[in-house]
Amino acid sequence: MLVDVYQPWIAGGKEGMKLLQSLDCGSDDSIILLYTNDVHSHWEGVTRLAAQIRHYRARLGNRVLLLDGGDHMDRAFSETEGTYGAANLHIMNALRYDAGVIGNNEGLTFEPERLGDVYRKWGQFPMLAANVFDLDSGERPNWLTPWIRLERNGYRIGIVGVTASYPDYYKLLGWDVTDPIDAVADAVAELRPTVDLLIVLSHCGLPVDERMAEQIDGIDLILGGHTHHLLQEGRRIKDTWLLAAGKHGNYLGVVECCRRAGKIHMKPYCIPTAELEPDEIIVQELGRWREEAVRHLAAPVTVLSEPLAVHLAKPSPLGQLLAQGLRSAARADIGLVNAGQLLGHIPAGEVTEGMLHAICPSPTNPVRMQLSGSALRRALKECLQEEWIHKTIRGYGFRGTELGTLCFDGLQMEATVHADETRIRLWREDGREILDTDMLWVGSIDMFVFGAGYLSLKQGENIQFLLPDFLRDILKSQLQNELELERCRESRFTLTTLD
């Protein structure tokens, strides 16, 4: 019984003890699969995972296999941003990962060539992606492989990796990401005759994993991610087990595998990490990479003679500066962005890369789209209301907390509030009033296109994603333009309240 080799704290309190006491795959010919997914550079969670992983390795040695399901990197965190993901890879190397799959956070928020350079230089384990190809050549990037075969304690194991397909988005970065289920079906046909255990590392989300299990025979285990779902005791569909460990290192996935009567039996579950003490070795390693990131992010951007303020509930110079940049980047009639993208003011004096990252950490991209006057008017009317200003947003790349009002460029807005009614009038810069039937080119952000925030902004047409720049890249360019710095202090909004 594995309960004989683990300390009770390993599984986290009474719940963990209950799990441990039910284990029955403790024979010498068993193996233990450990699994992480959607860590998103949450270093506190990483250090707790590390403590758990180190304990398993100390007790079970080469019977342990460690895998990651993608989105380990998140550029909202300075250690990842300042080292372009090298910090993540070094931590994963230290924990001796056997394989991983790229998630959309790796695939869509890093430039492909630079990301490949980081993996080639620092990666010490295979990165999998059976459905990722170079758009021009049709070949797979040389730092990725579709699957691997390995042996562990007498088990022949095949591991396939697939990631979520956002084909239109990926094509802008020069990648062709194909249907993951088709890719897995091809891999299973290749691998199944030669392995005892076939595992899919799937950064595709639970609905895709469920279809995969239903449609493809021959998969023993799908280790899932992307939708941040937790399957604490696993789920079985036909002959396939599904397991996922939530997000941010809050759980470690565990799958015990043992042979009985010539067959491999699996017991999947997830162990909570909240009660664990951080692994001091990994804490020290992180400290070294944090110092490296700080050095990179200390690079100067500009020097401001005056501070730039941002306000969640009203247009502000910093918010308008970002809206100006979006309008310029999109070659649009107007620019539009929510104040909640900006998490703080910029003081007078030297501005560094680290300061821009701290106030604008979201991996949000600009977009160009056509929007009707009526959809624009609805959003600008809503952005005056407290329920919208303080609306909590989660996901869609947003790393702030509240939505905030809208900041804009290229138009003037007059709002008149009388009793419970608010009337909005909008003018272009040349003085023409914007009518509901007008169609305008708008420079804005992908979050709105995906349906987060002001919902009428999802009605945009002829949408063009402007990759690979983030909002902080747009802001950096604006801060280096004296004319734009003068314009951002203009008044563009008048509010009148009638008794």
C-alpha positions as CSV (number, residue, x, y, z in Angstrom):
1,M,0.0,0.0,0.0
2,L,1.3,3.5,-0.9
3,V,0.1,4.7,2.5
4,D,3.2,2.9,3.9
5,V,5.6,5.1,2.0
6,Y,4.0,8.6,2.2
7,Q,3.8,11.0,5.2
8,P,0.2,12.0,6.0
9,W,0.7,15.7,5.3
10,I,1.5,14.9,1.7
11,A,-2.1,14.7,0.6
12,G,-3.3,17.7,2.7
13,G,-5.2,17.1,5.9
14,K,-8.2,14.7,6.4
15,E,-9.2,14.6,2.8
16,G,-5.7,13.6,1.8
17,M,-5.5,10.9,4.5
18,K,-8.8,9.4,3.1
19,L,-7.3,9.3,-0.3
20,L,-4.1,7.7,0.8
21,Q,-5.8,5.0,2.8
22,S,-7.6,3.9,-0.3
23,L,-4.5,3.3,-2.5
24,D,-3.7,-0.1,-3.7
25,C,-1.1,0.3,-6.4
26,G,2.0,0.2,-4.2
27,S,3.9,-2.8,-5.7
28,D,7.4,-2.5,-6.9
29,D,6.3,-2.8,-10.6
30,S,3.9,0.2,-10.4
31,I,4.6,3.7,-11.6
32,I,3.2,7.1,-10.5
33,L,2.3,9.8,-13.0
34,L,2.4,13.4,-11.5
35,Y,0.7,16.1,-13.4
36,T,0.4,19.9,-13.4
37,N,-1.6,22.2,-15.7
38,D,-2.4,25.9,-16.1
39,V,0.2,27.1,-13.5
40,H,0.2,30.5,-15.2
41,S,3.5,31.5,-13.4
42,H,1.8,31.5,-10.0
43,W,5.1,31.0,-8.2
44,E,3.6,30.4,-4.7
45,G,1.7,27.4,-6.2
46,V,4.8,26.3,-8.0
47,T,6.8,26.2,-4.8
48,R,4.1,24.1,-3.1
49,L,3.9,21.7,-6.0
50,A,7.7,21.4,-5.9
51,A,7.5,20.2,-2.2
52,Q,5.0,17.5,-3.2
53,I,7.0,16.4,-6.3
54,R,10.3,16.3,-4.4
55,H,8.7,14.0,-1.8
56,Y,7.4,11.6,-4.4
57,R,10.8,11.4,-6.1
58,A,12.6,10.9,-2.8
59,R,10.3,7.9,-1.9
60,L,9.7,6.4,-5.3
61,G,12.8,7.3,-7.5
62,N,12.5,6.3,-11.1
63,R,8.9,5.1,-10.7
64,V,7.8,8.8,-11.0
65,L,6.8,10.4,-14.3
66,L,6.2,14.2,-14.3
67,L,4.2,15.9,-17.0
68,D,2.8,19.4,-17.6
69,G,-0.4,20.3,-19.5
70,G,0.5,23.8,-20.8
71,D,0.1,27.5,-19.8
72,H,2.9,27.2,-17.3
73,M,4.1,30.6,-18.6
74,D,2.2,33.8,-18.0
75,R,3.7,37.1,-19.0
76,A,1.6,39.0,-16.5
77,F,4.3,37.9,-14.0
78,S,7.6,39.8,-14.0
79,E,9.8,36.7,-13.7
80,T,8.3,35.4,-17.0
81,E,8.2,38.7,-18.7
82,G,11.7,39.8,-17.7
83,T,13.2,36.5,-18.9
84,Y,10.9,35.7,-21.7
85,G,9.9,32.4,-20.1
86,A,13.4,31.3,-19.3
87,A,12.6,31.4,-15.6
88,N,9.7,28.9,-16.1
89,L,11.9,26.5,-18.0
90,H,14.6,26.6,-15.4
91,I,12.2,25.8,-12.7
92,M,10.7,23.0,-14.7
93,N,14.2,21.6,-15.4
94,A,14.9,21.7,-11.7
95,L,11.8,19.6,-11.0
96,R,12.8,17.2,-13.8
97,Y,9.7,17.3,-16.0
98,D,9.6,14.4,-18.4
99,A,7.4,16.2,-21.0
100,G,5.0,19.1,-21.5
101,V,2.6,20.5,-24.1
102,I,2.4,24.1,-25.1
103,G,-0.7,26.0,-24.1
104,N,-2.3,29.1,-25.7
105,N,-0.4,31.3,-23.2
106,E,2.8,30.0,-24.7
107,G,1.6,29.9,-28.2
108,L,-0.3,33.1,-28.5
109,T,1.5,35.6,-26.1
110,F,5.1,34.9,-27.2
111,E,6.6,35.6,-30.6
112,P,7.2,32.2,-32.2
113,E,10.9,32.7,-33.1
114,R,11.9,34.1,-29.7
115,L,9.9,31.4,-27.9
116,G,11.6,28.7,-30.0
117,D,15.0,30.2,-29.1
118,V,14.1,30.0,-25.4
119,Y,13.1,26.4,-25.6
120,R,16.1,25.4,-27.7
121,K,18.5,27.1,-25.4
122,W,17.0,26.2,-22.0
123,G,14.5,23.3,-22.3
124,Q,15.8,20.0,-21.0
125,F,12.6,18.0,-21.7
126,P,10.4,17.4,-24.8
127,M,7.7,19.9,-25.7
128,L,4.8,18.3,-27.5
129,A,2.3,19.6,-30.0
130,A,1.0,17.2,-32.6
131,N,-1.3,19.8,-34.2
132,V,1.2,22.8,-34.5
133,F,2.9,23.6,-37.8
134,D,4.7,26.4,-39.5
135,L,2.2,28.2,-41.7
136,D,4.6,28.8,-44.7
137,S,6.6,25.5,-44.7
138,G,3.9,23.1,-43.3
139,E,6.7,21.7,-41.1
140,R,6.6,21.4,-37.4
141,P,8.8,23.9,-35.5
142,N,12.1,22.0,-34.7
143,W,11.7,22.6,-30.9
144,L,8.3,20.8,-30.9
145,T,7.6,17.1,-31.3
146,P,4.2,15.4,-31.8
147,W,4.7,12.6,-29.4
148,I,7.3,10.6,-27.5
149,R,7.9,7.0,-26.4
150,L,9.6,6.3,-23.2
151,E,10.0,3.5,-20.7
152,R,9.6,3.8,-17.0
153,N,10.0,0.8,-14.6
154,G,9.1,-1.7,-17.4
155,Y,6.1,0.3,-18.8
156,R,6.3,1.3,-22.5
157,I,4.6,4.7,-22.5
158,G,3.4,6.8,-25.4
159,I,2.6,10.5,-24.8
160,V,0.9,12.7,-27.3
161,G,0.5,16.5,-26.9
162,V,-2.2,18.7,-28.5
163,T,-3.2,22.3,-27.9
164,A,-6.3,24.4,-28.4
165,S,-6.9,25.5,-32.0
166,Y,-7.4,29.2,-32.6
167,P,-6.6,29.0,-36.3
168,D,-7.3,32.6,-37.4
169,Y,-5.4,34.0,-34.4
170,Y,-2.4,31.6,-34.8
171,K,-2.1,32.3,-38.5
172,L,-1.3,36.0,-37.7
173,L,1.8,34.6,-35.8
174,G,2.8,32.3,-38.7
175,W,1.5,29.1,-37.2
176,D,-1.1,26.6,-38.5
177,V,-2.8,24.9,-35.5
178,T,-5.0,22.1,-36.8
179,D,-7.9,20.1,-35.2
180,P,-6.6,18.4,-32.1
181,I,-8.9,15.4,-32.2
182,D,-7.7,14.6,-35.8
183,A,-4.1,14.9,-34.6
184,V,-4.7,12.6,-31.6
185,A,-6.4,10.0,-33.8
186,D,-3.4,9.9,-36.1
187,A,-1.0,9.6,-33.2
188,V,-3.0,6.8,-31.5
189,A,-2.9,4.8,-34.8
190,E,0.9,5.2,-34.8
191,L,1.6,4.6,-31.1
192,R,-1.0,2.1,-29.8
193,P,0.6,-1.1,-31.2
194,T,3.9,-0.3,-29.5
195,V,3.0,0.9,-26.1
196,D,1.5,-0.4,-22.9
197,L,0.1,3.0,-21.8
198,L,-1.1,5.8,-24.1
199,I,-1.4,9.3,-22.6
200,V,-2.7,12.5,-24.2
201,L,-1.5,15.8,-22.8
202,S,-4.4,18.0,-23.9
203,H,-4.4,21.8,-23.5
204,C,-7.8,21.8,-25.3
205,G,-10.4,22.1,-22.6
206,L,-12.9,19.7,-21.0
207,P,-15.5,19.6,-23.8
208,V,-12.8,18.7,-26.4
209,D,-11.3,16.1,-24.0
210,E,-14.7,14.5,-23.6
211,R,-15.3,14.3,-27.3
212,M,-11.8,12.8,-27.7
213,A,-12.5,10.1,-25.2
214,E,-15.9,9.3,-26.9
215,Q,-14.6,9.3,-30.5
216,I,-11.1,7.7,-30.3
217,D,-10.5,4.2,-29.0
218,G,-7.1,3.3,-27.6
219,I,-6.4,6.2,-25.3
220,D,-5.8,5.2,-21.7
221,L,-5.5,8.6,-20.1
222,I,-6.2,12.2,-21.0
223,L,-4.5,14.8,-18.8
224,G,-6.4,18.0,-19.5
225,G,-6.2,21.7,-19.1
226,H,-7.0,25.1,-20.7
227,T,-10.5,25.4,-19.1
228,H,-9.0,25.3,-15.6
229,H,-11.3,22.4,-14.6
230,L,-10.7,20.2,-11.6
231,L,-11.4,16.5,-11.8
232,Q,-10.4,15.6,-8.3
233,E,-11.1,11.9,-8.6
234,G,-10.9,11.6,-12.3
235,R,-13.7,10.8,-14.8
236,R,-14.1,7.7,-16.9
237,I,-15.5,7.8,-20.4
238,K,-15.7,4.4,-22.1
239,D,-12.2,3.0,-21.5
240,T,-10.4,6.3,-21.0
241,W,-9.6,8.1,-17.8
242,L,-9.7,11.9,-17.7
243,L,-7.8,14.0,-15.1
244,A,-7.2,17.7,-14.6
245,A,-5.7,19.6,-11.7
246,G,-7.5,23.0,-11.8
247,K,-5.1,26.0,-12.0
248,H,-2.3,27.9,-10.4
249,G,-0.7,24.9,-8.6
250,N,-3.6,24.5,-6.2
251,Y,-3.6,20.8,-6.9
252,L,-1.2,18.1,-8.1
253,G,-2.6,15.5,-10.3
254,V,-1.6,11.9,-9.5
255,V,-2.2,8.7,-11.4
256,E,-1.1,5.4,-9.9
257,C,-0.6,2.6,-12.5
258,C,-0.1,-1.0,-11.6
259,R,-0.3,-4.4,-13.4
260,R,-3.0,-6.9,-12.4
261,A,-3.6,-10.1,-14.3
262,G,-1.7,-8.8,-17.3
263,K,-3.6,-5.5,-17.4
264,I,-2.7,-2.0,-16.4
265,H,-5.0,-0.5,-13.8
266,M,-5.1,3.2,-13.0
267,K,-6.2,5.3,-10.0
268,P,-6.3,9.0,-10.8
269,Y,-6.9,11.8,-8.3
270,C,-5.7,15.3,-7.3
271,I,-4.0,16.3,-4.1
272,P,-4.6,19.8,-2.7
273,T,-1.4,21.8,-2.0
274,A,-2.7,24.6,0.1
275,E,-1.3,23.2,3.4
276,L,2.2,22.5,2.1
277,E,5.3,24.5,3.0
278,P,7.1,25.9,0.0
279,D,10.1,24.0,-1.3
280,E,13.1,26.1,-0.2
281,I,15.4,25.0,-3.1
282,I,12.8,26.2,-5.7
283,V,12.3,29.4,-3.6
284,Q,16.0,30.2,-3.9
285,E,16.1,29.4,-7.6
286,L,13.1,31.7,-8.2
287,G,14.9,34.4,-6.3
288,R,17.8,34.3,-8.7
289,W,15.6,34.5,-11.7
290,R,13.6,37.3,-10.1
291,E,16.8,39.3,-9.8
292,E,17.6,38.6,-13.5
293,A,14.1,39.8,-14.5
294,V,14.4,43.0,-12.5
295,R,17.6,43.8,-14.4
296,H,16.0,43.3,-17.8
297,L,12.9,45.3,-16.8
298,A,14.9,48.2,-15.5
299,A,15.5,49.3,-19.1
300,P,14.4,52.9,-19.6
301,V,11.5,53.9,-21.9
302,T,11.3,57.6,-21.5
303,V,11.4,60.5,-19.0
304,L,8.2,62.3,-18.2
305,S,8.1,65.9,-17.1
306,E,4.5,65.4,-15.7
307,P,2.7,62.4,-14.2
308,L,0.0,60.6,-16.1
309,A,-3.0,59.6,-14.0
310,V,-5.6,56.9,-14.6
311,H,-9.1,56.7,-13.1
312,L,-11.4,53.7,-13.1
313,A,-14.6,55.8,-13.2
314,K,-13.8,58.6,-15.6
315,P,-11.6,59.3,-18.7
316,S,-8.0,60.2,-17.8
317,P,-4.8,61.2,-19.5
318,L,-3.2,57.8,-19.3
319,G,-6.4,56.0,-20.5
320,Q,-6.7,58.5,-23.4
321,L,-3.1,58.1,-24.3
322,L,-3.7,54.3,-24.7
323,A,-6.8,55.0,-26.7
324,Q,-4.8,57.3,-29.0
325,G,-2.3,54.5,-29.5
326,L,-4.9,52.0,-30.4
327,R,-6.5,54.4,-32.9
328,S,-3.1,55.0,-34.5
329,A,-2.1,51.3,-34.6
330,A,-5.4,50.4,-36.2
331,R,-5.5,53.4,-38.6
332,A,-9.0,53.9,-37.3
333,D,-11.6,56.7,-36.9
334,I,-11.6,56.3,-33.1
335,G,-9.7,54.5,-30.3
336,L,-11.5,52.8,-27.5
337,V,-10.2,51.0,-24.3
338,N,-11.4,50.2,-20.8
339,A,-9.7,52.0,-17.9
340,G,-9.4,48.7,-16.0
341,Q,-6.6,47.7,-18.4
342,L,-4.4,50.2,-16.5
343,L,-3.6,49.3,-12.9
344,G,-1.9,52.5,-11.8
345,H,-0.5,55.9,-12.5
346,I,2.8,56.8,-14.1
347,P,4.8,59.3,-12.0
348,A,7.0,62.1,-13.4
349,G,10.6,61.1,-14.0
350,E,12.1,58.0,-15.6
351,V,9.7,55.3,-16.9
352,T,11.1,51.8,-17.2
353,E,9.9,48.6,-19.0
354,G,9.1,47.2,-15.5
355,M,6.8,50.1,-14.7
356,L,4.8,49.6,-17.9
357,H,4.6,45.9,-17.2
358,A,3.4,46.6,-13.6
359,I,0.5,48.9,-14.7
360,C,-0.4,47.0,-17.9
361,P,0.3,43.3,-17.4
362,S,-2.5,41.8,-19.5
363,P,-1.5,39.9,-22.6
364,T,-4.2,41.8,-24.5
365,N,-3.8,42.6,-28.2
366,P,-5.1,45.5,-30.3
367,V,-7.8,44.9,-32.9
368,R,-9.2,46.9,-35.9
369,M,-12.9,46.5,-36.5
370,Q,-16.0,48.3,-37.9
371,L,-18.6,49.2,-35.4
372,S,-22.0,50.8,-35.8
373,G,-22.8,54.1,-34.1
374,S,-25.6,52.4,-32.2
375,A,-23.3,49.8,-30.7
376,L,-20.7,52.5,-29.8
377,R,-23.4,54.6,-28.2
378,R,-24.7,51.8,-26.1
379,A,-21.2,51.0,-24.7
380,L,-20.5,54.6,-24.0
381,K,-23.8,54.9,-22.2
382,E,-23.1,51.8,-20.1
383,C,-19.6,53.0,-19.2
384,L,-21.1,55.8,-17.1
385,Q,-22.9,53.3,-14.8
386,E,-21.4,52.0,-11.6
387,E,-22.5,48.4,-12.3
388,W,-20.4,48.4,-15.5
389,I,-17.4,50.4,-14.1
390,H,-17.0,47.9,-11.3
391,K,-17.9,44.8,-13.2
392,T,-15.5,42.0,-12.4
393,I,-13.8,40.4,-15.4
394,R,-12.0,37.0,-15.4
395,G,-10.3,35.3,-18.2
396,Y,-9.9,36.5,-21.8
397,G,-6.3,37.5,-21.1
398,F,-7.4,40.2,-18.6
399,R,-5.1,40.4,-15.6
400,G,-6.9,43.3,-13.9
401,T,-9.9,43.1,-11.7
402,E,-12.7,45.6,-12.6
403,L,-13.8,46.6,-16.1
404,G,-13.6,50.4,-15.7
405,T,-15.1,53.1,-17.8
406,L,-14.2,53.6,-21.5
407,C,-11.5,56.0,-22.6
408,F,-11.6,57.2,-26.2
409,D,-9.9,59.2,-28.9
410,G,-11.3,60.6,-32.1
411,L,-14.6,61.7,-30.8
412,Q,-16.3,64.1,-28.4
413,M,-19.0,62.9,-26.0
414,E,-21.8,64.8,-24.2
415,A,-23.9,63.0,-21.6
416,T,-27.0,64.5,-20.1
417,V,-28.5,62.8,-17.1
418,H,-32.1,63.6,-16.2
419,A,-34.0,61.5,-13.5
420,D,-33.3,57.9,-14.5
421,E,-32.5,58.7,-18.2
422,T,-29.1,59.3,-19.7
423,R,-28.8,60.8,-23.2
424,I,-25.6,60.5,-25.2
425,R,-24.5,62.7,-28.1
426,L,-21.3,61.9,-30.0
427,W,-19.3,63.9,-32.5
428,R,-16.4,63.1,-34.8
429,E,-13.3,65.3,-34.6
430,D,-14.5,67.2,-37.7
431,G,-17.7,68.2,-35.9
432,R,-20.0,65.7,-37.6
433,E,-22.5,64.0,-35.3
434,I,-22.2,60.2,-35.1
435,L,-25.6,58.6,-36.0
436,D,-26.7,55.2,-35.0
437,T,-26.6,54.1,-38.7
438,D,-23.0,55.2,-39.1
439,M,-20.2,52.6,-39.5
440,L,-16.9,53.6,-38.0
441,W,-13.4,52.0,-37.9
442,V,-12.4,51.4,-34.3
443,G,-9.1,50.6,-32.8
444,S,-9.8,48.6,-29.7
445,I,-8.9,45.3,-27.9
446,D,-9.4,41.6,-28.4
447,M,-11.2,41.2,-25.0
448,F,-14.2,43.1,-26.3
449,V,-14.3,41.0,-29.5
450,F,-14.4,37.8,-27.4
451,G,-17.5,39.1,-25.6
452,A,-16.0,40.3,-22.3
453,G,-16.8,43.7,-20.9
454,Y,-19.2,46.0,-22.8
455,L,-21.2,43.5,-24.8
456,S,-22.2,45.7,-27.7
457,L,-18.6,46.0,-28.7
458,K,-18.7,42.3,-29.7
459,Q,-20.9,43.4,-32.6
460,G,-17.8,44.6,-34.5
461,E,-17.4,43.5,-38.1
462,N,-14.4,43.0,-40.4
463,I,-12.3,42.2,-37.4
464,Q,-8.5,42.3,-37.7
465,F,-6.3,41.1,-34.8
466,L,-3.1,43.2,-34.7
467,L,-0.5,40.7,-33.3
468,P,2.0,40.4,-31.7
469,D,1.9,43.8,-29.9
470,F,0.4,44.0,-26.4
471,L,-1.2,47.1,-25.0
472,R,2.0,48.0,-23.1
473,D,3.9,48.0,-26.4
474,I,1.3,50.5,-27.7
475,L,1.7,52.6,-24.6
476,K,5.5,52.5,-24.8
477,S,5.4,54.0,-28.3
478,Q,2.9,56.7,-27.1
479,L,5.1,57.7,-24.2
480,Q,7.9,58.5,-26.5
481,N,5.8,60.9,-28.6
482,E,5.6,64.4,-27.3
483,L,2.6,65.4,-29.4
484,E,0.6,62.4,-28.2
485,L,1.5,63.3,-24.6
486,E,0.1,66.8,-25.1
487,R,-3.1,65.5,-26.8
488,C,-3.9,63.0,-24.0
489,R,-4.7,65.8,-21.6
490,E,-7.5,67.2,-23.8
491,S,-11.1,67.2,-22.5
492,R,-13.3,64.9,-24.7
493,F,-16.3,64.3,-22.3
494,T,-18.9,66.6,-20.8
495,L,-21.4,65.4,-18.2
496,T,-24.5,67.4,-17.4
497,T,-26.9,66.5,-14.6
498,L,-30.4,68.1,-14.7
499,D,-32.6,68.3,-11.6
